[in-house]
Amino acid sequence: MWDKSSLKWCAFTLIAMTFLSLLPQTRLWLARGSEWQGAYATVDGDEFLYSAYVNALIDGRPRRNDPFSARNDNPKAPLPESTFSIQFIPSAVIASLARVSGITASTAFIILIAVAGLLASSAVFWLLLCVTGDNRVSAVGTIFVLCLGGVAAGEGLLGIFVKGDVTSLGLIFLRRYQPAASFFIFFVFCTLVWLALGQQNKPQARRYAVLAGAALGVLVFSYLYLWTAAAAWLACIALLWFYFRPHNRLSVLEVVEIVGGLVLLTLLPYLYLVLNRASTLDQTQTMISTHWPDPFRLPEIIGLIVVAILVIGIRRRRIEAQNEAVIFAGSLALLPLVLFNQQVLTGRSMQPFHFQNFIANYAVLTGFVIAVSLVMRPLSSRLLLIVTAVSLSWGVLEVDLAAQARAQSDIVNDKMVPVLRRLKALSSEDGTLSGLRSEGKAPVFVFSPHIEVLRFMPTWTAQGTAIGLGSLDFGSASTDDRKVYAYLYYSGIDIMRLKELLHDRTDDRFLNYYTRSAVFGHERVLAALSLHPKPIGDSEIDEQMRAYETYATTFSKEEALKHPISYVILLSESGFDFSHIDRWYERRNPERIGPYDLYRVKLRP
């Protein structure tokens, strides 16, 4: 199938998509010039959690750890499983390569986004080439699928124009490291299954099936939404193949048995890890009990359009229902209907927007490309050129506008790197590393009224943050162990400022979100996390204001001991009011590092 022409067309897609992948980082490099300190350009608001975890693994910390609360799994302080420790393959691979090459987690994330774009392009191109046999369609289709994935999810620019509120911007499959690091494996799996089902040579078909089973097994420990989507798609194509190609039924059963048998071997340890997960994860991940169907998401609508194209093609006798490529396109078209309505049978749904953003949209667009190439064959060069130009233009627009929106915060992140590197140097002498090794927890915590510092800090160093960022996500905190009140108290937040935060009315969007989610839960803040969102009411906010006022007025040394801090990081010209900190802590003169002051503090006797 591959020849010099295929390599040429594939190279074109790789260059185009790698350029788009690196565009946000390129903008940051150009903005900072010779002053760039090593920060990666953010493409999704959750990436700080993933880069923090990778940094912890680079430092040699165990699989179960919480980089924000400075805790390791230890016989003296055991930690439960978390989504990070269960889905460990991408982070382990990234951290291992980073450790060997001596690079930081931030540098690893810069390299990862380029590699992810390259691998995704290669995988989608290979899939389309195997199914359509057309180099031009494969190249153009790859760019179409990857650049318009946000459109198919109703996210990005389309989401802003239509509904004014989105959860993702840019090329959303590039969120690091989930799903970026393992995204390509889904399409490799689909290609291997295609080759296994269509192979007349039985030994070769079995080899492809074994490889497909191995790919799905890797996905099981990589990303929940990818492996469950892959398993659902396998069921779709097996049933369609079984029905429309009755003479191949034995082959279908054999392929499914091989893939299923191998995956079962991985599901047994996976189930063990899941059963030992933190009790708070179902809440933080918003596990919903429901049998209510969810039939109107955009990928489902596109899937129905693909089915309609295939039916029209069959009726007009341009294609045959028994055709392998027709069955393949149909299976991808049906996948969103299965993913978004499986709860009708299972009674469980968990953040289905992840399917919508990270895989169902790309899968259904792939089915669309195959269906159109079959029904409209041959596609004119003019049409392919127009599709390429529109797709690339849209991709550039999506990526560049998202990068512009994050440009200032990326510059802020980069400016704080020197002070965070200083903290990393201090971690070997302030008890952080020795505490993690011997006790499973560090006695050293850092406070900053600039929440972006605490958000980005664990990507560079191992001290804990004096706020509950990530603790629920990493399974190390209970729902009533949130440090948000202590953080607000030390920051000098009064009840009127708290009211503005809880109403999402301040300019600090992340502190707005963190405060609201820490108090009320993620599902109350982001409507996409719940099938039946419940807005935060004014009476609930008033109740929290009263509770915080009581907390602040009765704050005692006992409470200070619950949330100890060893360092304070401030912008030098911030004019911060130290009154709440100075009441309980003694301060040394600050160390000036770039635009920040680093204070060492000690609890008063």
C-alpha positions in Angstrom: 0.0 0.0 0.0 2.8 2.4 0.9 5.0 3.8 -2.0 7.0 6.9 -2.7 3.8 8.8 -3.5 2.3 7.8 -0.2 5.3 8.9 1.7 5.2 12.3 -0.1 1.5 12.9 0.8 2.1 11.7 4.3 5.0 14.0 4.8 2.8 16.9 3.7 0.3 16.1 6.4 3.0 15.7 9.0 4.6 19.0 8.3 1.3 20.8 8.3 0.0 19.3 11.5 3.4 19.6 13.3 3.5 23.3 12.4 0.0 23.8 13.8 0.9 21.8 16.9 3.9 24.0 17.7 2.3 27.3 16.8 1.4 28.3 20.4 4.9 27.5 21.6 6.4 29.4 18.7 4.3 32.5 19.7 5.6 32.2 23.3 9.2 31.9 22.1 8.8 34.9 19.8 7.2 36.9 22.6 9.9 36.1 25.2 12.9 36.0 22.9 16.2 35.6 24.7 14.3 36.0 28.0 12.5 32.7 27.7 12.9 30.7 30.9 11.7 27.3 29.7 7.9 27.4 30.2 5.6 25.5 27.8 2.7 27.2 26.1 -0.6 26.0 27.5 -3.2 24.6 25.2 -5.7 23.4 27.8 -6.5 24.6 31.3 -6.0 21.1 32.9 -2.4 20.7 31.6 -0.9 21.9 34.9 -2.2 18.8 36.6 -0.5 16.5 34.1 2.8 18.3 33.9 2.9 18.3 37.7 2.5 14.6 37.8 5.1 14.0 35.1 7.6 16.2 37.1 6.9 14.1 40.2 7.7 10.9 38.2 10.8 12.5 36.7 12.0 13.1 40.3 11.6 9.4 41.0 8.5 9.6 43.1 6.2 6.5 43.1 3.2 6.0 40.8 0.8 7.0 43.5 1.6 10.5 44.5 0.1 14.0 44.9 2.5 16.7 43.6 0.3 19.5 45.0 0.0 18.3 48.6 3.6 16.9 48.5 2.6 13.3 49.3 3.9 10.0 48.2 2.5 6.5 48.7 4.3 5.2 51.7 3.7 2.5 54.3 3.5 5.3 56.9 1.1 7.4 54.7 -0.5 5.2 52.0 -2.3 6.8 49.1 -5.2 5.3 47.1 -5.3 5.0 43.3 -6.1 8.0 41.3 -6.9 8.6 37.6 -3.2 9.5 37.2 -1.9 6.4 38.8 -4.3 4.1 37.0 -3.8 5.6 33.6 0.0 5.5 34.0 1.5 4.4 30.7 1.7 7.8 29.0 3.1 9.6 32.0 5.6 6.8 32.7 6.9 6.8 29.2 7.2 10.6 29.1 8.9 10.7 32.5 11.3 7.9 31.7 12.4 9.5 28.4 12.7 12.9 30.2 14.8 11.4 33.0 17.1 9.6 30.6 17.6 12.8 28.5 17.9 15.1 31.5 15.1 17.4 30.5 12.4 19.0 32.6 8.7 18.2 32.6 8.1 21.6 30.8 10.5 20.7 28.0 9.0 17.2 27.8 5.6 18.9 27.2 7.0 21.0 24.4 8.4 18.0 22.7 5.3 16.0 23.4 2.9 18.4 21.5 5.0 18.2 18.4 5.3 14.4 18.6 1.6 14.1 19.3 0.8 16.1 16.2 3.1 13.9 14.1 1.9 10.6 15.5 -1.8 11.6 15.1 -1.2 12.6 11.5 0.6 9.4 10.7 -2.1 7.2 12.3 -5.1 8.9 10.7 -3.3 9.0 7.3 -2.5 5.3 7.6 -6.0 4.4 8.5 -7.5 6.4 5.6 -4.9 5.0 3.1 -5.7 1.4 4.1 -9.4 1.9 3.8 -9.6 4.2 0.7 -6.4 3.3 -1.1 -6.1 6.9 -2.2 -3.1 9.0 -1.2 -4.7 12.3 -1.9 -7.9 11.5 0.0 -5.8 10.2 2.9 -3.7 13.4 3.1 -6.6 15.8 2.7 -8.8 13.7 5.0 -6.2 13.7 7.7 -6.0 17.5 7.7 -9.8 17.8 7.6 -10.3 15.4 10.5 -7.6 16.9 12.8 -8.3 20.6 12.0 -12.0 20.3 12.3 -12.3 18.1 15.3 -13.3 21.1 17.4 -16.1 21.9 15.0 -17.4 18.4 15.2 -17.4 18.6 19.0 -19.2 22.0 19.0 -16.2 23.5 20.7 -13.5 26.0 19.7 -14.6 28.9 17.5 -17.8 27.3 16.5 -18.8 26.8 20.2 -18.0 30.5 20.9 -20.1 31.7 18.0 -23.0 29.4 18.7 -23.3 29.1 22.5 -20.7 31.6 23.8 -19.1 29.1 26.2 -16.7 26.3 25.5 -14.6 23.8 27.4 -11.8 23.5 24.8 -10.0 25.7 22.3 -7.5 25.0 19.5 -6.7 21.5 18.3 -8.3 19.8 21.3 -6.8 16.4 20.7 -3.4 18.0 21.6 -4.3 18.4 25.3 -1.2 17.1 27.1 -0.7 14.4 28.0 -4.4 13.2 27.9 -5.3 12.4 25.2 -2.4 13.7 23.2 0.1 11.0 24.1 -2.1 8.1 23.3 -4.6 9.6 20.8 -2.9 8.0 17.8 -3.2 4.5 19.3 -7.0 4.6 18.8 -6.5 5.0 15.0 -3.7 2.4 15.0 -6.1 0.0 16.7 -8.9 0.7 14.2 -6.4 0.1 11.3 -5.1 -3.1 12.8 -8.7 -4.4 13.2 -9.5 -3.4 9.6 -6.4 -5.3 8.4 -7.3 -8.4 10.5 -10.9 -8.5 9.3 -10.0 -8.0 5.6 -7.0 -10.3 5.5 -7.4 -13.6 3.6 -4.2 -15.0 5.0 -5.3 -16.5 8.3 -1.9 -16.4 10.1 -1.4 -12.8 9.0 -5.0 -11.9 10.2 -4.2 -13.4 13.6 -1.0 -11.4 13.8 -2.9 -8.2 13.1 -5.5 -9.2 15.7 -2.8 -9.8 18.3 -1.4 -6.4 17.6 -4.8 -4.8 17.8 -5.3 -6.5 21.2 -2.0 -5.2 22.4 -2.9 -1.7 21.2 -6.2 -1.8 23.1 -4.4 -3.1 26.2 -2.1 -0.2 26.1 -5.1 2.2 25.8 -6.7 0.6 28.9 -3.8 2.0 31.0 -3.6 5.2 29.0 -7.0 7.0 28.9 -10.4 5.8 29.9 -12.3 7.6 27.1 -10.0 6.2 24.4 -10.1 2.6 25.4 -13.8 2.5 26.1 -14.4 4.2 22.7 -12.2 1.7 21.0 -14.0 -1.2 22.7 -17.4 0.2 21.7 -16.2 0.7 18.1 -15.0 -2.9 18.0 -18.5 -4.0 19.0 -20.0 -1.8 16.3 -17.8 -3.0 13.4 -18.0 -6.7 14.5 -21.8 -6.6 14.5 -22.0 -4.8 11.2 -19.4 -7.1 9.6 -21.2 -10.1 11.0 -24.5 -9.0 9.6 -23.5 -7.7 6.1 -20.8 -10.2 5.4 -22.2 -13.5 6.6 -19.5 -15.5 4.7 -16.9 -13.9 7.0 -18.6 -14.6 10.3 -16.1 -17.1 11.5 -13.2 -14.7 10.8 -15.0 -11.9 12.7 -15.5 -14.1 15.7 -11.9 -15.2 15.7 -10.6 -11.6 15.5 -12.9 -10.5 18.3 -11.9 -13.5 20.4 -8.2 -12.7 20.0 -8.6 -9.0 20.7 -11.0 -9.6 23.6 -8.9 -12.3 25.1 -5.8 -10.1 25.2 -7.7 -7.2 26.6 -9.2 -9.3 29.3 -5.7 -10.0 30.6 -5.2 -6.2 31.0 -8.7 -5.6 32.4 -8.0 -7.8 35.4 -5.2 -5.7 36.9 -7.1 -2.6 35.7 -10.1 -3.6 37.7 -7.9 -4.2 40.8 -6.6 -0.6 40.5 -10.1 0.8 39.9 -11.4 -1.0 43.0 -8.6 0.6 45.1 -9.2 4.1 43.8 -9.9 7.0 46.1 -13.5 7.2 47.3 -13.7 10.9 46.2 -12.9 10.2 42.6 -16.5 9.4 41.6 -17.5 12.7 42.9 -14.7 14.7 41.3 -15.2 12.9 38.0 -19.0 13.4 38.3 -20.3 9.8 38.0 -24.0 10.1 37.3 -26.6 7.4 37.8 -29.1 7.7 34.9 -30.9 5.7 32.2 -31.8 8.9 30.3 -30.7 8.9 26.6 -28.5 11.6 25.2 -29.2 11.6 21.5 -28.6 15.2 20.3 -24.9 15.8 20.7 -23.2 17.1 17.5 -21.0 14.0 16.8 -24.2 11.9 16.9 -25.9 14.3 14.4 -22.8 14.1 12.1 -22.9 10.3 12.5 -26.5 10.2 11.3 -25.4 12.3 8.3 -22.7 9.8 7.5 -25.3 7.0 7.7 -27.6 9.0 5.4 -24.8 9.4 2.9 -24.1 5.7 2.9 -27.8 4.8 2.5 -28.2 7.2 -0.4 -25.1 5.8 -2.0 -26.4 2.2 -1.6 -29.8 3.1 -3.0 -28.2 4.8 -6.0 -26.0 1.8 -6.4 -22.8 3.8 -6.2 -21.7 1.6 -3.3 -22.7 -1.8 -1.9 -23.7 -2.5 1.7 -21.4 -5.5 1.8 -18.4 -3.4 0.8 -15.8 -3.5 3.6 -15.1 0.3 3.5 -18.8 1.0 3.7 -19.1 -1.2 6.8 -16.1 0.6 8.3 -17.5 4.0 7.7 -20.8 2.9 9.1 -19.2 1.6 12.3 -17.5 5.0 12.9 -20.8 6.8 12.3 -22.6 4.7 14.8 -19.9 5.0 17.5 -21.2 8.3 19.0 -24.7 6.9 19.3 -23.3 4.1 21.4 -20.9 6.2 23.5 -23.5 8.8 24.4 -26.4 6.4 25.1 -24.7 3.4 26.8 -26.1 4.7 30.1 -29.6 3.6 28.9 -28.4 0.0 29.6 -25.6 0.5 32.2 -27.2 3.3 34.2 -23.9 5.1 34.5 -22.5 8.2 32.8 -19.3 10.1 33.6 -18.4 13.3 31.9 -19.5 12.3 28.4 -18.2 15.6 27.0 -14.7 13.9 27.0 -16.0 11.5 24.4 -17.4 14.5 22.5 -14.2 16.5 22.6 -11.4 13.9 22.4 -12.5 11.0 20.2 -16.1 10.6 19.0 -15.8 13.8 17.0 -12.6 12.7 15.3 -13.9 9.2 14.7 -17.1 10.4 13.1 -15.2 12.8 10.9 -13.0 9.9 9.7 -16.2 8.0 8.9 -17.4 11.1 7.0 -14.3 11.3 4.9 -14.5 7.6 4.0 -18.2 7.8 3.2 -17.8 10.9 0.9 -14.8 9.3 -0.9 -16.8 6.2 -1.6 -20.0 7.9 -2.8 -18.4 10.8 -4.7 -15.5 8.8 -6.1 -13.4 10.1 -7.9 -13.0 13.3 -6.0 -11.7 16.2 -8.1 -8.4 17.8 -7.4 -10.2 21.2 -7.2 -12.5 19.9 -4.4 -9.5 18.4 -2.5 -7.6 21.7 -2.8 -10.5 23.7 -1.5 -11.0 21.3 1.5 -7.3 21.4 2.3 -7.2 25.2 2.2 -10.4 25.6 4.3 -9.2 23.0 6.8 -5.8 24.5 7.2 -7.1 28.0 7.4 -9.6 27.0 10.1 -6.9 25.1 12.0 -4.5 28.1 11.9 -7.4 30.4 13.1 -8.4 28.0 15.9 -4.8 27.5 17.2 -3.7 31.1 16.8 -6.7 32.7 18.4 -6.5 30.2 21.3 -2.8 31.0 21.6 -3.5 34.7 21.7 -6.1 34.2 24.4 -3.5 32.4 26.6 -0.5 34.5 25.6 -0.4 36.7 28.6 -0.8 33.9 31.1 1.9 31.9 29.3 4.3 34.9 29.7 3.4 35.1 33.4 4.2 31.4 33.7 7.5 31.8 32.0 8.5 34.8 34.2 8.0 32.7 37.4 10.2 29.9 36.3 13.4 31.3 38.0 11.8 31.5 41.4 10.4 28.0 41.0 13.9 26.7 40.0 15.2 28.3 43.2 12.6 26.4 45.2 13.7 23.2 43.5 17.3 23.8 44.5 16.1 24.4 48.1 14.0 21.2 48.1 17.1 19.1 48.8 18.0 21.1 52.0 14.6 22.2 53.4 13.3 18.7 54.2 11.1 18.3 51.2 12.9 15.4 49.5 13.9 13.7 52.7 10.4 13.9 54.0 8.9 12.4 50.8 11.4 9.5 51.0 11.1 8.7 54.6 7.6 9.7 55.6 5.7 9.9 52.3 5.0 13.6 52.8 6.9 16.8 52.9 6.7 19.3 55.8 7.3 22.2 53.5 4.5 24.2 51.8 4.5 27.3 49.7 1.9 30.2 49.8 1.4 32.8 47.2 -1.6 35.2 46.8 -0.9 34.8 43.0 -2.7 31.5 42.4 -1.0 31.0 39.1 2.3 30.5 41.0 0.8 27.6 43.0 -0.9 26.2 39.9 2.4 26.0 38.0 4.8 25.4 40.9 4.6 21.5 41.0 5.7 21.3 37.4 9.1 22.5 38.6 9.6 21.6 42.2 8.4 19.2 44.9 7.3 21.4 47.8 3.6 21.3 48.6 1.1 24.1 47.8 -0.8 25.8 50.6 -4.1 25.3 48.7 -6.1 22.2 47.7 -5.3 22.5 44.0 -5.4 19.0 42.5 -5.7 17.1 45.8 -9.2 15.8 45.1 -8.1 14.9 41.5 -5.1 13.0 42.9 -7.2 11.2 45.5 -5.2 12.5 48.5 -7.9 14.6 50.1 -11.5 14.1 51.3 -14.2 16.4 50.2 -14.1 18.2 53.6 -10.3 18.6 53.4 -10.3 21.6 51.2 -7.8 24.4 52.0 -9.6 27.1 50.2 -10.7 29.0 53.3 -7.2 29.0 54.7 -5.8 30.2 51.4 -8.4 33.0 51.2 -7.7 34.0 54.8 -3.9 34.3 54.2 -4.6 36.2 51.0 -6.6 38.8 52.9 -9.9 38.0 51.1 -12.9 39.6 52.9 -16.4 38.4 52.6 -17.3 40.9 49.9 -14.4 39.8 47.7 -15.5 36.2 48.4 -18.9 37.1 47.1 -17.4 38.4 43.9 -15.4 35.2 43.5 -18.4 32.9 44.1 -20.4 34.9 41.6 -17.5 34.6 39.1 -17.2 38.4 38.8 -13.5 39.0 39.4 -10.8 39.4 36.8 -8.9 36.3 38.2 -10.8 33.6 36.2 -8.8 30.7 37.6 -9.3 31.8 41.2 -13.0 32.3 40.5 -13.2 28.8 39.2 -11.1 27.2 41.9 -13.0 28.9 44.7 -16.4 28.0 43.3 -15.4 24.4 42.5 -13.7 23.8 45.9 -16.8 25.0 47.7 -19.6 23.7 45.5 -18.0 21.0 43.4 -16.8 20.9 39.8 -20.2 19.7 38.5 -21.9 22.8 39.9 -19.5 25.1 38.1 -19.1 23.4 34.7 -22.5 22.5 33.2 -20.8 20.1 30.8 -19.9 17.8 33.7 -23.5 17.0 34.4 -26.5 15.8 32.4 -28.7 17.9 34.6 -26.7 20.9 35.8 -27.8 22.7 38.9 -26.8 26.4 39.0 -25.3 27.8 42.2 -28.0 29.8 44.0 -27.7 33.1 45.7 -28.8 31.6 49.0 -25.9 29.0 48.8 -23.4 31.8 48.2 -24.8 33.8 51.2 -24.4 30.7 53.3 -20.8 30.3 52.3 -20.1 34.0 53.0 -21.4 33.5 56.6 -19.4 30.4 57.0 -16.2 32.1 55.8 -16.8 35.1 58.0 -17.0 32.8 61.0 -13.9 31.0 59.9 -11.8 34.2 59.4 -12.9 35.8 62.7 -12.1 32.6 64.8 -8.9 31.7 63.0 -6.5 30.4 65.6 -3.0 29.0 66.0 -4.5 25.5 65.9 -5.9 26.2 62.5 -2.6 27.7 61.4 -0.9 24.4 62.4 -3.3 22.5 60.1 -2.1 24.6 57.1 1.6 25.4 57.8 3.6 27.4 55.3 7.4 27.7 54.9 7.7 30.0 51.9 5.8 33.0 50.5 6.2 34.1 46.9 5.1 37.6 45.9 5.4 39.9 42.9 7.9 42.5 44.2 5.6 45.4 43.5 2.3 43.8 44.5 1.9 45.7 47.8 0.5 42.6 49.5 -1.0 43.0 53.0 1.0 40.6 55.3 -1.2 41.2 58.3 -2.8 37.8 58.4 0.5 36.0 57.8 2.5 38.1 60.2 0.1 37.4 63.0 1.1 33.8 63.0 4.5 33.7 61.2 7.9 35.4 61.4 9.4 36.5 58.1 13.0 36.8 56.9 14.1 39.4 54.4 13.1 38.3 50.9 15.3 36.9 48.2 14.7 38.8 44.9 14.4 36.4 42.0 13.3 38.0 38.7 10.1 39.9 39.3 9.3 37.8 42.5 10.3 38.0 46.1 10.8 34.7 47.9 10.2 34.9 51.7 11.1 32.2 54.2 8.6 32.1 57.1 8.5 30.3 60.4 5.5 29.8 62.7 5.7 32.0 65.8 6.3 30.1 69.1 
